[in-house]
Amino acid sequence: MTDQTATPNPPPFTYTLEAQDGRARAGTFSTPHGPIHMPAFAPVGTLANVKTLEPRDLVEVGAELILANTYHLYLRPGHELIERFGGLHAFMRWDGPILTDSGG
């Protein structure tokens, strides 16, 4: 039998609503890789890099997350190479949050 009174582990992601005006919302989405203040600008790094910018440049312009594309990364460079680098964060040289879409 499972102990129903035990405190569960906290969720890895939380959202804190900080302001609202009608249907518009502002808040902070907390992730294990850092916060994302919403609304957010997400530079697109389809193939794991944002063209013409280094990760430090993205930090300087205030980017808190990068969007990558799962399907394109699967095709090239492939999951084996990304695993050899130690995962997508290491491969991208980006410590912050990464959002991926399917690209399909």
C-alpha positions as a printed NumPy array, in Angstrom:
array([[  0.   ,   0.   ,   0.   ],
       [  1.27 ,   3.479,  -0.882],
       [  1.531,   6.154,   1.801],
       [ -0.894,   8.83 ,   0.563],
       [  0.3  ,  11.36 ,   3.183],
       [  3.9  ,  11.56 ,   1.956],
       [  4.861,  14.878,   0.349],
       [  5.552,  14.294,  -3.352],
       [  8.68 ,  15.627,  -5.019],
       [  8.187,  19.188,  -6.228],
       [  7.437,  19.46 ,  -9.954],
       [ 10.456,  20.288, -12.13 ],
       [  8.524,  23.151, -13.74 ],
       [  6.426,  25.838, -12.113],
       [  4.693,  28.966, -13.362],
       [  4.167,  32.019, -11.17 ],
       [  1.59 ,  34.529, -12.385],
       [  2.935,  38.016, -11.669],
       [  0.532,  40.305, -13.545],
       [ -2.602,  40.123, -15.582],
       [ -4.609,  42.572, -17.671],
       [ -7.697,  41.057, -19.243],
       [ -6.526,  37.913, -21.017],
       [ -2.867,  39.026, -21.075],
       [ -0.543,  37.394, -18.554],
       [  2.998,  37.961, -17.307],
       [  4.881,  35.593, -15.094],
       [  7.896,  33.396, -14.549],
       [  8.22 ,  29.839, -15.804],
       [ 10.813,  28.129, -13.582],
       [ 12.803,  25.222, -15.018],
       [ 15.75 ,  23.152, -13.781],
       [ 17.913,  25.138, -16.24 ],
       [ 16.767,  28.586, -15.126],
       [ 13.785,  30.919, -15.197],
       [ 11.969,  32.196, -18.261],
       [ 10.182,  35.511, -17.77 ],
       [  6.969,  35.541, -19.791],
       [  6.235,  36.79 , -22.315],
       [  9.579,  35.666, -23.714],
       [ 11.598,  36.015, -26.893],
       [ 12.891,  32.608, -28.03 ],
       [ 15.638,  32.718, -30.665],
       [ 15.384,  29.816, -33.093],
       [ 18.295,  27.401, -33.314],
       [ 16.748,  24.777, -35.595],
       [ 19.987,  22.809, -35.907],
       [ 21.181,  23.533, -32.343],
       [ 22.663,  26.946, -33.056],
       [ 21.3  ,  30.417, -33.622],
       [ 22.929,  31.569, -36.836],
       [ 25.542,  34.347, -36.468],
       [ 25.298,  34.381, -32.645],
       [ 27.304,  32.689, -29.912],
       [ 25.585,  31.621, -26.669],
       [ 27.194,  34.582, -24.864],
       [ 25.632,  36.942, -27.447],
       [ 22.211,  35.467, -26.71 ],
       [ 22.687,  36.111, -22.997],
       [ 23.708,  39.715, -23.744],
       [ 20.495,  40.362, -25.705],
       [ 18.406,  38.873, -22.899],
       [ 17.44 ,  35.507, -24.385],
       [ 16.435,  33.103, -21.638],
       [ 15.684,  30.08 , -23.825],
       [ 16.428,  28.715, -27.279],
       [ 14.048,  26.887, -29.595],
       [ 15.491,  23.83 , -31.356],
       [ 13.909,  21.322, -33.723],
       [ 13.853,  17.654, -32.7  ],
       [ 13.238,  16.269, -36.181],
       [ 16.052,  18.216, -37.844],
       [ 18.464,  17.364, -35.015],
       [ 17.556,  13.692, -35.423],
       [ 18.379,  13.87 , -39.137],
       [ 21.544,  15.922, -38.699],
       [ 23.739,  15.686, -36.645],
       [ 21.849,  12.707, -35.179],
       [ 21.157,  11.635, -31.625],
       [ 24.358,   9.556, -31.369],
       [ 26.589,  12.608, -31.814],
       [ 24.508,  14.689, -29.416],
       [ 24.775,  11.891, -26.823],
       [ 28.575,  11.775, -27.276],
       [ 28.713,  15.476, -26.406],
       [ 26.826,  14.762, -23.189],
       [ 23.349,  15.84 , -24.28 ],
       [ 21.732,  18.734, -26.064],
       [ 22.782,  21.421, -23.558],
       [ 26.455,  20.493, -23.892],
       [ 26.163,  20.148, -27.672],
       [ 24.624,  23.622, -27.958],
       [ 26.934,  25.114, -25.293],
       [ 23.782,  26.56 , -23.699],
       [ 23.081,  26.19 , -19.97 ],
       [ 19.635,  27.78 , -20.117],
       [ 16.266,  26.282, -20.975],
       [ 15.764,  24.689, -24.392],
       [ 12.357,  24.28 , -26.009],
       [ 12.121,  21.694, -28.772],
       [  9.352,  21.111, -31.261],
       [  8.757,  18.092, -33.467],
       [  9.221,  19.883, -36.757],
       [  6.848,  17.428, -38.365]])
